């Protein structure tokens, strides 16, 4: 074969590959078009005064409904005080909806629809909050439980996670009842009291509903948000709707050894053996799987740069580059791999005694597509030391939740409302990194979505469970308006 023919073949091959890449990119971009659902609401617009709305949120922020790993430490009176306040603030809701308590202080409200044969829809949030770190109290602009309304914000623990969503749900129901609205489909509200400690409230709700033979059409809980400048390669607002969440596994690692005097230590101690095992886990992270974020970037459409669209359309060629880009930041790295996080270490009782036992806890967040069994197998492969044993902690292990559909009306109604409240925003599905109460509802619903209608920038991410948690007064108005509109849409016959 002549050199000319070889050059022609190479050029032809290059052109073929480029054409293939271009076609794949065009097909990828075409699928990204969001399908919105036009809707005539038939009810007045949500018109609660933003200042009154802020005062309602402020009032519950002031009540320290902190949940603890040991439920005996919970101040039950605080939950009772807040529930009494809610009854006073939302009289129509408490008069017209059936209220039930399960698992102590988890609330269920049922708004009977005109068509009892239709599966109900569920709106969720939780009543509890995490404490404020005592070592950071001097860093707060306003005290964490002050509920201060100042500088255009409501300040305090729970303003973002997630009393804001609880109040938004109550405000929506109260406004709709005042407008004489009657849902076709039954609406259920659930507010657990111990979500922050991976508690039992939501489990009790699901058990309660299953006992009644209830199958739920769709669920919305906390989750993704309207992100501003956080997604790599994307400009403008990006609203992410969680369609699944990672699995959860906390393992206790143990090494047994012979205790002795520290003056005659062996070559390896229990602490040393366990430390090296943990170090191997940190240095040998789980493999990446960029396919998990492909639906998100496909949903972003034109908001994603042409290069990002081309890369995700052709993972066979650019997968390694994408993995490198996403791995550079902790927030995005966690979207493409099962994560490993050592969180506790215990060993020893005295400075001159060798410990007979060393224990550590490592928390894993499991990517959908992998199982608890897969994680354990990988751990054994990495550690390669039979002296290191491990077992799951009690009630600290569950698989990743199944994927909820993005081609159904429940998802599209959320996307449509987002387009109404934040015009021009891209809407995309994603895998939630943290855990929510809503994972329990996968037993009784195929459509479980996780979304907080709130604009969040990179600085705001640190406020959740951190210092200076706050929400803008106008942003809170938008949140309540979003829940109001979704509630009307979801309550119709056709969903």
Backbone torsions as a table, in degrees:
resi	resn	phi	psi	omega
1	UNK	NA	131.9	-175.5
2	UNK	-74.4	156.6	177.0
3	UNK	-56.3	-35.3	179.8
4	UNK	-63.3	-43.3	-180.0
5	UNK	-65.0	-37.9	178.6
6	UNK	-62.9	-42.8	178.5
7	UNK	-62.5	-43.0	179.9
8	UNK	-62.0	-42.3	-179.9
9	UNK	-64.2	-41.4	179.9
10	UNK	-64.1	-45.3	179.6
11	UNK	-62.7	-42.1	179.4
12	UNK	-62.9	-40.0	179.6
13	UNK	-65.4	-42.7	179.3
14	UNK	-62.4	-43.4	178.8
15	UNK	-63.9	-38.1	178.3
16	UNK	-63.2	-45.0	-179.8
17	UNK	-63.9	-43.1	179.2
18	UNK	-63.1	-41.5	178.5
19	UNK	-64.6	-39.9	179.4
20	UNK	-63.1	-44.1	179.0
21	UNK	-62.6	-43.2	-178.6
22	UNK	-64.0	-44.8	-179.6
23	UNK	-63.2	-44.9	178.6
24	UNK	-60.7	-38.8	-179.7
25	UNK	-66.6	-42.7	179.5
26	UNK	-64.0	-41.7	178.4
27	UNK	-66.1	-38.7	179.0
28	UNK	-63.2	-45.7	-178.3
29	UNK	-67.1	-35.6	-178.7
30	UNK	-64.5	-37.5	-179.5
31	UNK	-70.7	-14.2	-173.0
32	UNK	-80.8	-10.0	-177.9
33	UNK	-61.8	123.2	179.0
34	UNK	-73.4	139.0	176.8
35	UNK	-100.0	109.7	179.8
36	UNK	-97.0	160.3	-177.3
37	UNK	-118.8	108.0	174.8
38	UNK	-60.5	146.3	-173.5
39	UNK	-150.7	134.5	172.4
40	UNK	-99.6	112.8	-170.9
41	UNK	-70.9	-37.9	179.1
42	UNK	69.9	11.9	177.0
43	UNK	-135.2	159.4	176.9
44	UNK	-60.2	153.8	175.3
45	UNK	-65.0	153.0	176.4
46	UNK	-64.9	121.2	-169.8
47	UNK	-132.2	23.0	177.7
48	UNK	-62.5	135.4	179.2
49	UNK	-61.2	127.5	-176.8
50	UNK	-55.6	-35.5	-179.0
51	UNK	-69.8	-40.9	177.0
52	UNK	-64.6	-41.7	177.7
53	UNK	-58.8	-44.7	179.0
54	UNK	-62.2	-40.3	-180.0
55	UNK	-65.4	-36.6	177.8
56	UNK	-64.3	-42.7	177.5
57	UNK	-67.1	-43.0	-179.8
58	UNK	-55.9	-39.7	-175.8
59	UNK	-63.9	-33.8	179.7
60	UNK	-86.3	-23.0	176.3
61	UNK	-65.2	-32.7	-177.7
62	UNK	-68.7	-17.1	-178.1
63	UNK	-95.2	119.9	-171.1
64	UNK	-83.1	78.4	178.6
65	UNK	-86.7	67.4	-178.8
66	UNK	-86.5	132.7	174.6
67	UNK	-101.6	150.4	-175.9
68	UNK	-127.9	156.5	175.6
69	UNK	-56.9	-41.1	174.0
70	UNK	-95.0	106.9	-174.8
71	UNK	-58.8	-20.3	179.5
72	UNK	-65.8	-20.1	179.6
73	UNK	-83.7	-12.7	179.6
74	UNK	-65.7	139.5	175.5
75	UNK	-90.7	92.8	-174.3
76	UNK	-59.3	-35.3	-179.3
77	UNK	-57.9	-31.4	-179.9
78	UNK	-67.2	-40.5	177.4
79	UNK	-65.3	-40.7	179.4
80	UNK	-66.1	-38.7	178.2
81	UNK	-63.5	-44.4	-179.1
82	UNK	-66.3	-40.7	-179.9
83	UNK	-66.0	-34.9	175.7
84	UNK	-66.2	-39.1	177.7
85	UNK	-64.4	-41.2	178.5
86	UNK	-62.3	-39.7	178.7
87	UNK	-62.6	-37.8	179.7
88	UNK	-72.9	-37.9	-176.2
89	UNK	-76.4	-31.9	-176.1
90	UNK	-124.2	70.4	-175.3
91	UNK	-65.9	-36.5	-179.3
92	UNK	-65.6	-39.5	179.2
93	UNK	-62.6	-46.2	-177.3
94	UNK	-73.6	-22.7	177.6
95	UNK	-81.1	-38.7	-170.2
96	UNK	-99.6	-17.5	179.0
97	UNK	-105.1	147.4	176.1
98	UNK	-80.2	124.8	179.2
99	UNK	-104.9	135.0	175.5
100	UNK	-132.7	150.0	174.2
101	UNK	-114.2	132.8	174.5
102	UNK	-128.6	156.3	178.1
103	UNK	52.6	36.1	178.1
104	UNK	94.1	-76.9	-171.7
105	UNK	-132.2	16.0	172.7
106	UNK	-81.3	129.6	-174.4
107	UNK	-99.4	140.8	171.4
108	UNK	-127.4	126.9	173.9
109	UNK	-117.5	134.4	-179.8
110	UNK	-120.0	120.7	176.6
111	UNK	-105.4	101.5	-174.9
112	UNK	-64.4	131.4	177.9
113	UNK	-88.5	169.1	-179.6
114	UNK	-72.2	-21.1	-178.5
115	UNK	-117.4	86.5	-175.8
116	UNK	-63.8	-15.5	179.0
117	UNK	-75.8	-16.5	-179.8
118	UNK	-79.1	141.7	175.2
119	UNK	-64.1	139.5	-178.8
120	UNK	-74.9	168.0	171.2
121	UNK	-115.5	154.1	-173.8
122	UNK	-124.2	131.7	173.4
123	UNK	-114.0	126.6	-170.6
124	UNK	-122.2	156.8	165.5
125	UNK	-165.8	-175.9	175.5
126	UNK	-134.4	151.1	-175.2
127	UNK	-83.0	-26.4	-171.2
128	UNK	-86.3	161.8	177.8
129	UNK	-135.4	166.3	173.5
130	UNK	-86.3	157.0	177.6
131	UNK	-72.1	167.1	172.1
132	UNK	-93.9	131.5	179.7
133	UNK	-59.8	122.0	-176.5
134	UNK	-61.9	-24.3	-178.7
135	UNK	-80.4	-7.4	-179.5
136	UNK	-113.8	6.1	-174.8
137	UNK	-58.9	-33.5	-179.1
138	UNK	-75.1	-6.8	179.1
139	UNK	-91.9	-10.9	-179.9
140	UNK	-76.8	136.6	175.5
141	UNK	-65.4	-41.2	173.7
142	UNK	-131.3	147.3	-176.5
143	UNK	-52.4	145.3	-171.3
144	UNK	-63.5	-20.5	178.3
145	UNK	-119.7	27.7	179.6
146	UNK	-81.4	-27.9	-174.1
147	UNK	61.5	27.6	-174.6
148	UNK	-62.7	133.9	172.9
149	UNK	-104.9	108.2	-174.9
150	UNK	-159.8	150.5	174.1
151	UNK	59.5	25.8	178.9
152	UNK	85.2	9.3	-177.4
153	UNK	-130.3	159.4	163.3
154	UNK	-102.6	128.0	-173.0
155	UNK	-108.4	143.8	170.4
156	UNK	135.1	165.9	-177.9
157	UNK	-66.8	121.3	-178.7
158	UNK	108.8	-9.8	179.7
159	UNK	-68.4	-26.1	175.6
160	UNK	-110.1	-31.5	-174.3
161	UNK	-135.0	95.4	-11.1
162	UNK	-144.8	33.5	176.7
163	UNK	-61.5	-24.8	176.4
164	UNK	-59.2	-41.6	-179.5
165	UNK	-74.2	-36.0	176.6
166	UNK	-60.4	-47.7	179.7
167	UNK	-65.6	-36.3	177.9
168	UNK	-60.7	-39.9	178.2
169	UNK	-65.3	-47.0	178.8
170	UNK	-61.2	-43.9	179.9
171	UNK	-61.3	-39.4	-179.6
172	UNK	-64.7	-46.5	180.0
173	UNK	-63.8	-45.0	-178.2
174	UNK	-60.8	-42.6	-179.7
175	UNK	-67.0	-40.5	-179.8
176	UNK	-68.1	-38.5	176.6
177	UNK	-65.4	-39.4	178.2
178	UNK	-63.7	-29.1	179.0
179	UNK	-87.5	8.0	179.8
180	UNK	62.9	27.7	179.3
181	UNK	-74.4	138.2	177.0
182	UNK	-126.4	115.7	-177.7
183	UNK	-71.2	144.6	171.7
184	UNK	-70.7	-41.1	-175.0
185	UNK	-103.9	137.8	179.0
186	UNK	-59.9	136.6	177.9
187	UNK	-111.8	128.3	178.4
188	UNK	-114.7	131.7	174.6
189	UNK	-109.0	134.3	176.9
190	UNK	-133.0	136.1	-178.7
191	UNK	-136.8	101.7	-178.5
192	UNK	-76.6	163.8	-177.2
193	UNK	-111.6	1.4	-177.2
194	UNK	-145.4	35.6	179.8
195	UNK	-63.6	-36.7	-174.2
196	UNK	-66.9	-14.8	176.9
197	UNK	-115.0	28.5	178.3
198	UNK	54.0	42.8	-167.7
199	UNK	-78.2	-167.1	-167.8
200	UNK	-103.2	-3.1	-176.1
201	UNK	-59.5	-51.4	-178.8
202	UNK	-66.3	-35.4	176.4
203	UNK	-59.8	-41.3	-179.8
204	UNK	-65.7	-36.7	177.7
205	UNK	-62.4	-48.4	-179.6
206	UNK	-61.6	-42.9	177.9
207	UNK	-60.8	-41.7	179.9
208	UNK	-62.8	-45.6	-179.0
209	UNK	-69.0	-39.5	177.5
210	UNK	-61.8	-37.7	178.6
211	UNK	-62.3	-25.4	177.6
212	UNK	-91.8	0.2	-178.9
213	UNK	75.8	24.1	-176.7
214	UNK	-82.6	131.9	169.4
215	UNK	-114.1	127.1	-172.5
216	UNK	-95.8	135.1	-178.6
217	UNK	-73.9	-43.8	-178.7
218	UNK	-159.3	153.3	-177.1
219	UNK	-132.8	139.8	170.3
220	UNK	-129.3	132.0	-178.6
221	UNK	-138.7	-179.2	176.0
222	UNK	-60.1	158.2	-179.8
223	UNK	170.0	-123.2	179.3
224	UNK	-66.3	173.2	-177.5
225	UNK	-143.9	-172.8	174.0
226	UNK	-93.8	102.9	-172.2
227	UNK	-89.7	139.1	-179.0
228	UNK	-117.1	103.8	175.3
229	UNK	75.0	26.4	-177.0
230	UNK	-106.4	-34.9	-176.6
231	UNK	-79.1	123.3	-179.0
232	UNK	-59.5	137.1	175.3
233	UNK	74.5	15.8	-177.3
234	UNK	-131.1	133.4	177.3
235	UNK	-107.1	151.8	178.0
236	UNK	84.4	-177.5	-179.8
237	UNK	-72.2	138.6	175.9
238	UNK	-128.9	114.8	177.5
239	UNK	-94.0	120.9	-179.3
240	UNK	-110.3	127.5	179.7
241	UNK	-106.9	118.2	-179.1
242	UNK	-69.5	124.6	178.8
243	UNK	-109.7	-2.3	177.7
244	UNK	-164.9	169.7	171.9
245	UNK	-141.3	152.5	-176.8
246	UNK	-64.7	152.6	174.8
247	UNK	-71.2	170.1	-173.3
248	UNK	-134.3	131.9	179.2
249	UNK	-150.4	117.0	172.2
250	UNK	-109.8	119.0	-179.1
251	UNK	-109.4	137.3	173.1
252	UNK	-97.4	118.4	179.0
253	UNK	-95.1	139.0	-177.1
254	UNK	-135.6	139.4	171.8
255	UNK	-127.4	124.5	176.4
256	UNK	-96.6	140.8	179.2
257	UNK	-148.1	174.7	177.4
258	UNK	-90.5	118.4	177.9
259	UNK	-71.1	145.2	-179.6
260	UNK	-161.3	-176.5	179.2
261	UNK	-76.6	141.5	-176.9
262	UNK	-69.4	-11.2	-179.9
263	UNK	-74.4	-17.4	179.4
264	UNK	-129.9	66.5	-176.0
265	UNK	-74.9	148.5	173.6
266	UNK	-76.2	176.8	-179.7
267	UNK	-65.2	-32.2	180.0
268	UNK	-131.9	130.7	177.3
269	UNK	-104.2	168.1	178.6
270	UNK	-58.4	-40.6	179.8
271	UNK	-65.2	-43.8	-179.4
272	UNK	-63.6	-43.3	-179.5
273	UNK	-62.3	-46.9	-178.1
274	UNK	-69.4	-38.4	179.0
275	UNK	-60.6	-42.6	179.8
276	UNK	-66.5	-35.9	178.1
277	UNK	-64.3	-44.3	178.5
278	UNK	-64.5	-40.0	178.9
279	UNK	-61.9	-39.8	177.9
280	UNK	-63.7	-38.0	178.1
281	UNK	-64.7	-40.7	-179.8
282	UNK	-69.1	-34.0	-177.5
283	UNK	-85.2	-10.3	178.9
284	UNK	-126.3	74.1	-176.5
285	UNK	-67.6	160.6	178.9
286	UNK	-64.2	149.0	-179.8
287	UNK	-62.0	154.8	177.5
288	UNK	-83.6	155.4	174.6
289	UNK	-143.3	92.8	-175.0
290	UNK	-71.9	-10.9	177.9
291	UNK	-61.8	-23.8	-177.8
292	UNK	-67.7	-24.8	-179.6
293	UNK	-103.9	-1.1	178.8
294	UNK	-58.3	-45.9	179.0
295	UNK	-59.0	-33.2	179.2
296	UNK	-65.2	-49.1	-178.4
297	UNK	-70.2	-28.4	175.0
298	UNK	-67.8	-38.0	179.0
299	UNK	-70.0	-22.6	-177.1
300	UNK	-70.3	-23.9	176.8
301	UNK	57.3	-131.3	-175.7
302	UNK	-68.5	-13.2	178.3
303	UNK	-68.9	-27.9	177.1
304	UNK	-80.0	144.2	179.4
305	UNK	-64.2	152.9	178.2
306	UNK	-54.7	-34.0	-179.7
307	UNK	-67.2	-40.8	178.7
308	UNK	-66.7	-39.2	177.4
309	UNK	-62.8	-44.4	179.7
310	UNK	-63.6	-40.6	-178.5
311	UNK	-64.5	-46.5	-178.1
312	UNK	-73.3	-26.1	176.3
313	UNK	-72.9	-18.3	-176.3
314	UNK	-132.1	60.5	-178.9
315	UNK	-62.4	-25.7	178.7
316	UNK	-59.8	-25.0	-178.5
317	UNK	-107.3	-39.2	-171.7
318	UNK	-107.9	5.4	-176.5
319	UNK	-55.6	-41.8	-179.3
320	UNK	-65.3	-37.7	179.6
321	UNK	-67.4	-43.3	179.2
322	UNK	-61.6	-44.3	179.8
323	UNK	-59.4	-39.3	-179.6
324	UNK	-66.6	-41.0	-179.5
325	UNK	-65.7	-47.1	-177.0
326	UNK	-71.3	-28.3	-179.6
327	UNK	-73.4	-12.6	-175.4
328	UNK	-71.1	-22.8	-179.6
329	UNK	-122.2	139.7	-177.6
330	UNK	-57.8	-40.6	-177.1
331	UNK	-63.1	-41.5	-178.0
332	UNK	-86.5	-28.2	176.8
333	UNK	-61.1	-37.4	-178.6
334	UNK	-68.3	-15.2	179.5
335	UNK	-80.6	-12.7	-173.6
336	UNK	-122.5	9.3	177.8
337	UNK	-155.5	157.8	167.4
338	UNK	-70.4	129.7	-174.3
339	UNK	-99.3	154.4	-179.3
340	UNK	-123.3	123.7	-177.5
341	UNK	-139.1	99.9	172.3
342	UNK	-63.4	129.2	-174.1
343	UNK	-123.1	-25.8	-179.0
344	UNK	-138.6	146.6	176.5
345	UNK	-145.9	127.0	-179.4
346	UNK	-134.1	133.0	174.6
347	UNK	-173.2	146.0	173.1
348	UNK	85.4	153.4	178.8
349	UNK	-130.6	-14.7	-177.2
350	UNK	-154.5	150.0	-172.6
351	UNK	-69.2	-21.1	-178.5
352	UNK	-112.1	21.5	177.0
353	UNK	-123.4	134.8	175.0
354	UNK	-75.8	130.0	-177.9
355	UNK	-71.0	144.1	176.8
356	UNK	-88.0	-14.8	-180.0
357	UNK	-141.4	139.6	170.8
358	UNK	-127.0	133.4	-178.3
359	UNK	-130.9	145.9	176.4
360	UNK	-145.1	152.2	174.9
361	UNK	-115.2	131.7	176.7
362	UNK	-123.7	130.4	-179.5
363	UNK	-102.3	129.7	178.5
364	UNK	-116.6	135.1	172.6
365	UNK	-110.4	116.3	-165.0
366	UNK	-93.9	126.7	179.5
367	UNK	-69.1	137.9	173.9
368	UNK	-54.0	140.7	-174.2
369	UNK	101.2	-17.7	173.8
370	UNK	-113.0	157.6	-177.9
371	UNK	-121.3	170.4	175.3
372	UNK	-59.5	-39.8	179.0
373	UNK	-62.6	-39.3	177.7
374	UNK	-61.9	-42.9	-179.6
375	UNK	-62.3	-45.8	-179.1
376	UNK	-63.7	-38.2	178.4
377	UNK	-64.5	-41.5	179.1
378	UNK	-64.7	-40.1	179.0
379	UNK	-60.1	-45.7	179.1
380	UNK	-61.3	-39.8	-179.6
381	UNK	-63.8	-40.6	-176.4
382	UNK	-75.7	-45.2	-174.7
383	UNK	-72.4	-45.1	178.9
384	UNK	50.5	47.3	-179.8
385	UNK	-148.8	107.7	-176.2
386	UNK	-70.6	-12.8	176.8
387	UNK	-71.8	-18.8	-179.9
388	UNK	-97.9	113.3	177.7
389	UNK	-108.7	159.5	178.4
390	UNK	-149.4	153.8	178.8
391	UNK	-151.2	151.6	-179.8
392	UNK	-71.0	144.9	175.4
393	UNK	-76.9	154.4	-175.5
394	UNK	-61.0	126.4	178.8
395	UNK	56.7	30.4	179.1
396	UNK	-124.6	38.2	179.6
397	UNK	-149.4	122.0	170.7
398	UNK	-154.2	153.3	-176.7
399	UNK	-74.0	162.0	172.7
400	UNK	-60.2	145.0	-178.1
401	UNK	-78.0	154.8	179.0
402	UNK	-66.8	161.9	-179.7
403	UNK	-81.6	129.1	173.8
404	UNK	-85.3	149.2	-174.1
405	UNK	-69.9	148.5	176.5
406	UNK	-109.6	0.3	-179.0
407	UNK	-107.2	15.9	179.6
408	UNK	-107.4	167.3	-175.3
409	UNK	-67.6	-32.0	-179.2
410	UNK	-59.6	-46.8	177.8
411	UNK	-65.4	-44.1	-175.4
412	UNK	-67.4	-31.0	175.9
413	UNK	-65.7	-40.9	176.3
414	UNK	-61.2	-46.5	179.7
415	UNK	-60.9	-37.9	-179.4
416	UNK	-65.9	-42.1	179.4
417	UNK	-65.8	-39.5	176.9
418	UNK	-57.6	-41.9	178.4
419	UNK	-64.7	-29.0	177.6
420	UNK	-75.5	-40.7	-176.5
421	UNK	-80.5	-40.9	-179.7
422	UNK	-124.1	78.1	-176.7
423	UNK	-56.0	137.9	177.9
424	UNK	87.1	-5.1	179.1
425	UNK	-70.5	143.1	170.8
426	UNK	-81.7	144.6	179.4
427	UNK	-124.2	130.6	-176.2
428	UNK	-148.0	149.5	175.0
429	UNK	-79.2	155.7	175.3
430	UNK	-155.4	168.3	178.5
431	UNK	-95.7	121.4	179.5
432	UNK	-69.3	138.3	-178.3
433	UNK	-85.0	-35.2	179.8
434	UNK	-92.6	-178.6	-179.9
435	UNK	-106.3	146.7	177.4
436	UNK	-132.2	166.4	174.7
437	UNK	-60.8	-28.1	-170.8
438	UNK	-65.2	-19.4	179.9
439	UNK	-58.5	-30.5	-179.5
440	UNK	-65.8	-27.1	-176.4
441	UNK	-77.5	-8.2	176.9
442	UNK	-62.7	-18.4	175.3
443	UNK	-66.9	-31.1	-172.9
444	UNK	-123.8	9.9	177.8
445	UNK	-152.3	141.8	175.9
446	UNK	-91.9	-11.3	-175.2
447	UNK	-120.2	85.8	-179.0
448	UNK	-114.6	115.5	-175.5
449	UNK	-118.7	148.8	-173.7
450	UNK	-128.7	108.4	-174.7
451	UNK	-153.9	130.3	173.0
452	UNK	-106.8	114.5	-177.7
453	UNK	-74.5	77.0	-173.8
454	UNK	-152.3	135.9	176.9
455	UNK	-78.3	129.3	-176.0
456	UNK	-131.7	130.3	172.2
457	UNK	-106.5	-178.3	-174.4
458	UNK	-63.7	-35.7	178.2
459	UNK	-65.1	-36.7	-178.6
460	UNK	-65.3	-29.6	-179.0
461	UNK	-57.7	-35.1	-179.0
462	UNK	-75.3	-15.9	-178.9
463	UNK	-76.8	-28.1	-178.6
464	UNK	-68.9	119.4	-174.1
465	UNK	66.8	8.2	-177.2
466	UNK	-117.9	-152.5	-176.9
467	UNK	-87.3	144.1	174.6
468	UNK	60.7	43.5	171.8
469	UNK	-61.0	135.0	-176.5
470	UNK	-163.6	162.4	173.2
471	UNK	-139.9	139.5	178.9
472	UNK	-67.8	145.8	180.0
473	UNK	-60.7	-45.8	179.0
474	UNK	-67.3	-37.9	178.9
475	UNK	-65.4	-34.2	178.2
476	UNK	-68.3	-37.5	175.4
477	UNK	-59.7	-42.7	178.4
478	UNK	-63.8	-38.6	179.4
479	UNK	-61.4	-50.3	-178.9
480	UNK	-63.0	-39.0	178.7
481	UNK	-63.0	-39.0	178.9
482	UNK	-63.6	-48.5	178.9
483	UNK	-60.5	-41.6	178.7
484	UNK	-56.0	-49.1	-176.5
485	UNK	-69.3	-41.3	177.5
486	UNK	-62.8	-38.9	-179.5
487	UNK	-61.2	-43.1	178.9
488	UNK	-65.1	-45.0	-179.0
489	UNK	-64.0	-46.4	-176.8
490	UNK	-69.8	-20.5	-175.1
491	UNK	-85.4	-2.6	-179.5
492	UNK	-76.8	169.4	-178.8
493	UNK	-63.7	-47.8	-175.1
494	UNK	-89.5	110.6	178.2
495	UNK	-137.5	NA	NA
